[in-house]
Amino acid sequence: MKTRTFILLSLFLTFSIGANENSIFWELESPEGKQIYIFGSIHVDDNRVVDFSDSVNNAMQKSDLFVSETTNVSNLSALEGLGSDYNKYLSDEGFQKISELSDFHSLEKDFAIKLKPWLLGFIFSSPRAMNPFSQDNLLKVAASNYGLASKGLETVDEHYSVLDSLSPEDQFQILKNVLNLSEADKEKNYQLMIKTYLTLNLNNILNVDEEITKSIVPEKTWFSVKNELIHKRNKLFFKRILILAKKNVLFVAVGASHLAGDDGLLQQFFEAGFKKKSLIPFKK
């Protein structure tokens, strides 16, 4: 259960990655000749985004370490948060919606109301039942089948720290905003997200990701949350990828929004002197 996890590109970035090189999958080469393969992933279970190309398989065969955003959750208590406050912030109607959505996502209601409220909100924001076959998880499974070791760029605590730092009121507001969404609204957001992702245009993917997330996060916290979720993590990811790349050929899978922007990973690699080549992510 990850949240998983998220401005226009500057003219400099548009020039640097190439106007006609839309892709969420890249081969990078350091000035010293070391390869890094980086895949902009999406946390959904959808047949349109899991038919990986031969380029993905070939890159995994050339790599020896699979790198994702975070390590696996080994203790479910890491997902728990403000359970004792649910009665304080939610109405009977809210509890009824939680019960219905818990059944839909195959969660025990008693377990659901122990979760961090913002995390439960993001789980419930999907119109698809939660399952382990999301694209990013399938990439990790494929990497394991090729014998790649796995490493997270963040610890679980780091991964959750941004939204954990919000006040209880703001965390529950995220959940309440989601509970107020109709199933039609969720489906509309989902289809827009998939459609945009399949354009392979990183600029558009980032913008749509931000607009959808902005509609859920309390307005007063949005800019600080965006800065923490995207911009600060872009810099952190870049530093930690460079450290891991010193001794390994990496296959990196992080949310596609982290590749875009004037401080996105592609731009940071470009400024560090890396050569880049766009690759085909999916079979046609």
Stockholm file with secondary structure:
# STOCKHOLM 1.0

chainA/1-284         MKTRTFILLSLFLTFSIGANENSIFWELESPEGKQIYIFGSIHVDDNRVVDFSDSVNNAMQKSDLFVSETTNVSNLSALEGLGSDYNKYLSDEGFQKISELSDFHSLEKDFAIKLKPWLLGFIFSSPRAMNPFSQDNLLKVAASNYGLASKGLETVDEHYSVLDSLSPEDQFQILKNVLNLSEADKEKNYQLMIKTYLTLNLNNILNVDEEITKSIVPEKTWFSVKNELIHKRNKLFFKRILILAKKNVLFVAVGASHLAGDDGLLQQFFEAGFKKKSLIPFKK
#=GR chainA/1-284 SS CCCCCCCCCCHHHHHHHCTTCCCSEEEEECTTSCEEEEEEECCCCCGGGCCBCHHHHHHHHHCSEEEEEECCCCCGGGGBCCGGGHHHHCCHHHHHHHHHHHHHTTCCHHHHTTBCHHHHHHHHTCSSCCCSCCHHHHHHHHHHHTTCEEEEEECHHHHHHHHHTSCHHHHHHHHHHHHTSCHHHHHHHHHHHHHHHTTTCHHHHHHHHHHHHHTTSCGGGHHHHHIIIIIIHHHHHHHHHHHHHTTCCEEEEEEGGGGCSTTSHHHHHHHTTCEEEECCCBCC
#=GC SS_cons         CCCCCCCCCCHHHHHHHCTTCCCSEEEEECTTSCEEEEEEECCCCCGGGCCBCHHHHHHHHHCSEEEEEECCCCCGGGGBCCGGGHHHHCCHHHHHHHHHHHHHTTCCHHHHTTBCHHHHHHHHTCSSCCCSCCHHHHHHHHHHHTTCEEEEEECHHHHHHHHHTSCHHHHHHHHHHHHTSCHHHHHHHHHHHHHHHTTTCHHHHHHHHHHHHHTTSCGGGHHHHHIIIIIIHHHHHHHHHHHHHTTCCEEEEEEGGGGCSTTSHHHHHHHTTCEEEECCCBCC
//
